[in-house]
Every structure is written in C-alpha cells, then in structure tokens.
Amino acid sequence: MTEAELYSEYKGVYVPKYHSPPESLQYMEGLAFRQDDIIIATYPRSGTTWMQEIVPLIISEGDMQPVLSIPNWDRLPWLEGQRAILLNLEQRPSPRYFATHLHYSMMPESFFKVKPKVIYVTRNPKDVFTSSYHYYGMASYLVNPGTKDEFLSKFLDGKVLFGSWFDHVKGWISAQDQDQTMYISYEEMILDLQKSVSKISSFLGKSLSQEVIGKIADHCRFQNMKQNSMSNYSMVPEEFMDQKKSEFLRKGISGDWRNFLTDAQAAHFDTVFKEKMGDVAFKFAWDD
C-alpha cells in the first residue's frame, strides 16, 4: 500500500492513520499539560520502548509490577496515539508520563506554556535507518520499504513516518527551556545502563539507592526486557506486526548499520549528514 493509503499528513509530516487518526490528534491538541508531566520524545526506532520500561520503574522506585502487568503503550502512552482518548489522560494522577514522536515545533500549545520535563533520546541515524528498514518490512500499517536504496532515498529526504530525522533532532536539541530537557543517547545507555538509569533518576528528582538503580538496570538490559510480553509487542496480532519477519525488539546494539549498509550507501549517508547537520554544535555520542 502507498503513503496516501496508510498515512495522513499532520503539520507537514507523515503520521500513521492506524495509530494517529484525526480525532486522536485533536484530543492531543487540547490536552492540558502539567508541570510535573514527563515526556519521552524520540524519532522512531531510537530507544522509545527502552525508555518506556525505564521511566515507570524509576517512578515506582523499582516496583516491577507495573511493567510486568501493563502493556507499555498503556503504562506510558503515546500523546498522538488513538488510545490516549480511551485512557482518559486528563484523569491520570501525577506524575503522568507520555511518549511522542512529534517534532518539537508540532507539540501542542499547552506544552510550551507549562514546560513539563522532557527526556529526548538520540541514536546514530544509520542505526535508526537500519532498524527502521526491518520495522517497515514487518508492520502492515507502514509502507513497504522496497530496496535498501529506495528506502535510503526516502529516509534521507524525510519522506517517511514522522518526517526528517535531521529536522526532528535539530528541533529538539534547539528547544527552549533546556533546564527542563534531558538529552541522552541510545549509545550511552548501551555503554553503561546503570549510569544512565542514575542520570535519568536524578533528572526526575528521584533519589534511589544503588541497589534499586542496579535492579532497574538489570531488568532493562535489552535481552531481559525483550522477554517481557508487556514490552515486546508479542500481543499485537500478526496481521499488524509479523514478528516472524523481524522482531519488534530486534538486536538492541549500536553499529549494526555496518552489517547492513554498503560502503557506497554509508558514504552517501555521511555526505547528506554533513550537508544537513554541518551547522549543529551538539556533541553526538557516536561522534567519538
């Protein structure tokens, strides 16, 4: 199926009709944010599911019950998702936490007035592309990726779900109220998950013991989290996600693009990256 059939355009970028119908977007636009809300903002395939596991465990101070009994799309729901209406987000007790793939400029008016806390997760865009290619190939509500060259062209041009990676990242790393925003990378979390959990806990104002931080980090190690049926999307019907083609939680590593992109594709990616991000001073973890 084509983009016109599967996606709608919202504020200039593609959003999935199945996940984000017009009534959901309208509901989100009218949502009244609270100052103690916590928002996980990511470009798709950058570690959202991982953060949907970590943040509730920090808030619950290591109580595993929520993450083992509530699907991640309900425990940390999508602002732009259709379930937001059913979950009555405005009735949720504080602190509430949400996930979003929206660009910074696309956030609702209330967000800019109230200025809740944001955790923005970045990931090497070559790995984002690699993960996205497999994801698009297994999800029926996404346009088939075609060949790697075809999908690479779409990805670099921003003709994919939630638009340009470059625009998304530049928008969020240039966000106002930087003291309310924490930046963390997928690569940091892989390198030292316990340190990352501690960093996130401090940002959220939770003083946790090293024992609790270690417990959270151990549960959230990729291979452990991958076994959690509340987080691995195994409950989603095969007609929407065929995990026989590719698992939703696939490898959880950095640098897998080296096993996927040809030298020519990687070089082209680097050229476009330099063109698009040449004026960005932000220090990315994968630059090292």
C-alpha positions as CSV (number, residue, x, y, z in Angstrom):
1,M,0.0,0.0,0.0
2,T,1.1,3.6,-0.6
3,E,1.8,6.6,1.6
4,A,-1.6,8.1,0.6
5,E,-3.4,4.9,1.8
6,L,-1.6,4.3,5.1
7,Y,-0.5,7.8,6.2
8,S,-2.1,11.2,6.8
9,E,-0.1,14.4,6.8
10,Y,-0.1,16.4,10.1
11,K,1.8,19.7,10.3
12,G,3.9,18.7,7.3
13,V,4.9,15.2,8.2
14,Y,3.5,11.7,7.8
15,V,1.7,10.1,10.7
16,P,0.1,6.6,10.6
17,K,-3.6,6.6,10.0
18,Y,-4.0,3.4,12.1
19,H,-2.2,4.8,15.1
20,S,-3.0,8.5,14.9
21,P,-6.4,9.2,13.5
22,P,-7.7,12.8,13.3
23,E,-9.7,12.5,16.5
24,S,-6.6,11.5,18.4
25,L,-4.6,14.4,17.1
26,Q,-7.4,16.8,18.0
27,Y,-7.6,15.3,21.5
28,M,-3.8,15.8,22.0
29,E,-4.0,19.4,20.8
30,G,-6.5,20.1,23.6
31,L,-4.6,18.2,26.4
32,A,-3.7,20.4,29.4
33,F,-0.2,19.6,30.3
34,R,1.0,19.7,33.9
35,Q,4.4,21.0,35.1
36,D,5.3,17.6,36.6
37,D,4.5,15.7,33.4
38,I,7.3,13.7,31.9
39,I,7.6,13.4,28.1
40,I,9.8,10.9,26.3
41,A,10.5,12.4,22.9
42,T,12.2,10.3,20.2
43,Y,12.5,9.9,16.5
44,P,11.1,6.4,15.7
45,R,13.5,3.4,16.4
46,S,15.7,5.4,18.7
47,G,15.0,3.7,22.0
48,T,11.5,4.6,22.9
49,T,10.4,1.2,24.1
50,W,13.5,1.0,26.2
51,M,12.7,4.3,27.9
52,Q,9.1,3.2,28.3
53,E,10.5,0.5,30.5
54,I,13.0,2.6,32.5
55,V,10.9,5.6,33.4
56,P,8.0,3.8,35.1
57,L,10.5,1.7,37.1
58,I,12.2,4.9,38.3
59,I,8.9,6.5,39.3
60,S,7.8,3.3,41.1
61,E,11.2,3.1,42.8
62,G,11.9,-0.3,41.4
63,D,8.4,-1.9,41.8
64,M,8.3,-4.3,38.9
65,Q,4.5,-4.8,39.0
66,P,3.6,-2.0,36.5
67,V,6.0,-3.1,33.8
68,L,5.1,-6.8,34.1
69,S,1.3,-6.3,34.1
70,I,0.5,-3.3,31.9
71,P,1.4,-3.0,28.2
72,N,3.9,-0.3,27.5
73,W,1.5,1.6,25.3
74,D,-0.9,2.0,28.3
75,R,1.7,2.5,31.0
76,L,3.5,5.2,29.1
77,P,1.0,6.1,26.3
78,W,1.6,8.0,23.1
79,L,0.4,11.6,23.0
80,E,-0.6,11.2,19.4
81,G,-1.9,7.7,19.7
82,Q,-5.6,6.6,19.4
83,R,-5.5,5.0,22.9
84,A,-4.9,8.4,24.5
85,I,-8.7,9.1,24.4
86,L,-9.6,5.7,25.8
87,L,-7.1,6.1,28.7
88,N,-8.5,9.4,29.8
89,L,-5.1,11.0,30.2
90,E,-6.5,14.1,31.9
91,Q,-7.7,11.9,34.7
92,R,-4.3,10.2,35.4
93,P,-2.7,11.1,38.7
94,S,0.6,13.0,38.7
95,P,3.3,12.5,37.7
96,R,2.0,11.5,34.3
97,Y,4.4,10.2,31.6
98,F,3.9,10.1,27.9
99,A,5.8,9.2,24.7
100,T,5.8,11.1,21.5
101,H,7.5,11.0,18.0
102,L,6.3,14.6,17.3
103,H,8.8,17.2,16.3
104,Y,9.4,20.0,18.8
105,S,7.5,22.5,16.7
106,M,4.5,20.2,16.5
107,M,3.9,20.0,20.2
108,P,0.5,21.3,21.5
109,E,0.2,24.9,22.7
110,S,-0.2,23.9,26.3
111,F,3.3,22.2,26.2
112,F,5.0,25.5,25.5
113,K,3.1,27.3,28.3
114,V,3.5,24.7,31.0
115,K,7.0,23.5,30.1
116,P,7.0,19.9,31.5
117,K,10.1,17.8,31.7
118,V,11.3,16.1,28.5
119,I,13.7,13.2,28.0
120,Y,15.0,13.3,24.4
121,V,16.7,10.2,23.2
122,T,19.1,10.3,20.2
123,R,20.6,7.5,18.2
124,N,23.0,7.2,15.4
125,P,20.8,7.8,12.3
126,K,22.5,5.0,10.4
127,D,21.3,2.6,13.1
128,V,17.9,4.3,13.1
129,F,17.7,3.7,9.3
130,T,18.8,0.0,9.7
131,S,16.2,-0.6,12.4
132,S,13.5,1.2,10.5
133,Y,14.1,-0.8,7.4
134,H,13.3,-4.1,9.3
135,Y,10.4,-2.5,11.1
136,Y,8.8,-1.2,7.9
137,G,9.1,-4.7,6.5
138,M,7.1,-6.4,9.3
139,A,4.4,-3.8,10.1
140,S,1.3,-3.8,7.8
141,Y,0.4,-0.2,8.7
142,L,3.7,1.1,7.3
143,V,4.6,1.4,3.6
144,N,6.8,-1.5,2.4
145,P,10.4,-0.2,2.4
146,G,11.3,-1.6,-1.0
147,T,15.0,-2.0,-1.7
148,K,17.6,-0.5,0.6
149,D,18.5,2.1,-1.9
150,E,14.8,3.1,-2.3
151,F,14.3,3.3,1.4
152,L,17.5,5.2,2.0
153,S,16.4,7.8,-0.5
154,K,13.1,8.2,1.3
155,F,14.7,8.3,4.7
156,L,17.3,10.9,3.8
157,D,14.6,13.1,2.1
158,G,12.3,12.8,5.1
159,K,9.6,11.0,3.1
160,V,9.0,8.5,5.9
161,L,6.9,8.3,9.1
162,F,7.3,11.4,11.3
163,G,9.4,13.1,8.6
164,S,13.1,14.0,8.5
165,W,15.4,12.6,11.2
166,F,17.6,15.7,10.7
167,D,14.7,18.2,11.3
168,H,13.4,16.2,14.3
169,V,16.8,16.1,16.0
170,K,17.6,19.7,15.2
171,G,14.3,20.9,16.6
172,W,14.5,19.1,19.9
173,I,18.2,19.8,20.6
174,S,17.5,23.5,20.0
175,A,14.4,23.5,22.3
176,Q,13.9,26.4,24.6
177,D,13.9,25.8,28.4
178,Q,16.9,23.5,28.2
179,D,16.9,23.1,32.0
180,Q,13.6,21.2,31.6
181,T,15.1,18.9,28.9
182,M,17.5,16.0,29.4
183,Y,19.4,14.6,26.4
184,I,20.6,11.0,26.4
185,S,21.7,8.7,23.7
186,Y,21.0,5.1,22.8
187,E,24.7,4.6,22.7
188,E,25.2,5.9,26.3
189,M,22.6,3.5,27.5
190,I,24.3,0.6,25.9
191,L,27.7,1.6,27.2
192,D,26.6,2.0,30.8
193,L,22.9,1.4,31.5
194,Q,23.3,1.7,35.3
195,K,24.9,5.1,35.0
196,S,22.2,6.1,32.5
197,V,19.4,5.0,35.0
198,S,21.1,7.0,37.7
199,K,21.3,10.1,35.4
200,I,17.6,9.8,34.5
201,S,16.6,9.3,38.1
202,S,18.4,12.5,39.1
203,F,16.7,14.4,36.3
204,L,13.3,13.2,37.5
205,G,14.1,14.1,41.1
206,K,14.1,10.5,42.4
207,S,16.7,9.7,44.9
208,L,17.2,5.9,44.5
209,S,19.7,3.6,46.2
210,Q,22.4,2.0,44.2
211,E,20.6,-1.3,44.9
212,V,17.4,-0.1,43.3
213,I,19.2,1.5,40.4
214,G,21.1,-1.8,39.8
215,K,17.8,-3.7,39.9
216,I,16.2,-1.4,37.3
217,A,19.2,-1.5,35.1
218,D,19.3,-5.3,35.2
219,H,15.7,-5.7,34.3
220,C,16.1,-3.2,31.4
221,R,19.0,-4.8,29.8
222,F,17.9,-5.5,26.3
223,Q,17.8,-9.3,26.4
224,N,15.9,-9.2,29.7
225,M,13.4,-6.6,28.5
226,K,12.9,-8.5,25.3
227,Q,11.4,-11.4,27.3
228,N,8.7,-9.1,28.8
229,S,5.4,-9.7,26.9
230,M,4.2,-6.4,28.2
231,S,7.0,-4.7,26.2
232,N,8.0,-6.8,23.2
233,Y,4.7,-6.3,21.3
234,S,4.1,-10.0,21.1
235,M,0.5,-9.3,22.0
236,V,0.0,-7.4,18.8
237,P,-1.9,-9.5,16.2
238,E,0.3,-10.9,13.4
239,E,-1.9,-9.1,10.8
240,F,-0.4,-5.8,12.1
241,M,3.1,-6.9,13.1
242,D,4.5,-10.1,11.7
243,Q,7.4,-10.8,14.1
244,K,8.2,-13.9,12.1
245,K,9.7,-11.4,9.5
246,S,11.5,-9.3,12.1
247,E,11.2,-9.0,15.8
248,F,10.0,-5.6,17.1
249,L,12.8,-5.7,19.6
250,R,15.4,-6.9,17.2
251,K,19.1,-6.6,18.4
252,G,19.4,-3.7,20.7
253,I,23.0,-2.9,19.7
254,S,24.9,0.1,18.2
255,G,26.8,-0.1,15.0
256,D,24.6,-2.7,13.3
257,W,24.5,-0.4,10.2
258,R,28.0,-1.7,9.4
259,N,26.4,-5.1,8.7
260,F,23.6,-3.6,6.6
261,L,24.8,-0.6,4.6
262,T,27.2,-0.9,1.7
263,D,30.3,1.3,1.7
264,A,28.7,3.4,-1.0
265,Q,25.4,3.8,0.9
266,A,27.3,4.7,4.1
267,A,29.4,7.3,2.2
268,H,26.2,8.8,0.7
269,F,24.6,8.9,4.2
270,D,27.7,10.7,5.6
271,T,27.6,13.3,2.8
272,V,23.9,14.1,3.4
273,F,24.5,14.2,7.2
274,K,27.3,16.8,6.7
275,E,25.1,18.9,4.5
276,K,22.1,18.8,6.9
277,M,23.9,19.0,10.2
278,G,27.0,20.9,9.4
279,D,25.9,23.9,11.4
280,V,24.9,21.9,14.5
281,A,27.3,22.2,17.5
282,F,25.6,19.5,19.6
283,K,28.0,16.7,20.6
284,F,26.6,13.3,19.5
285,A,27.6,10.2,21.3
286,W,28.5,8.3,18.1
287,D,31.0,11.1,17.1
288,D,33.6,9.6,19.4
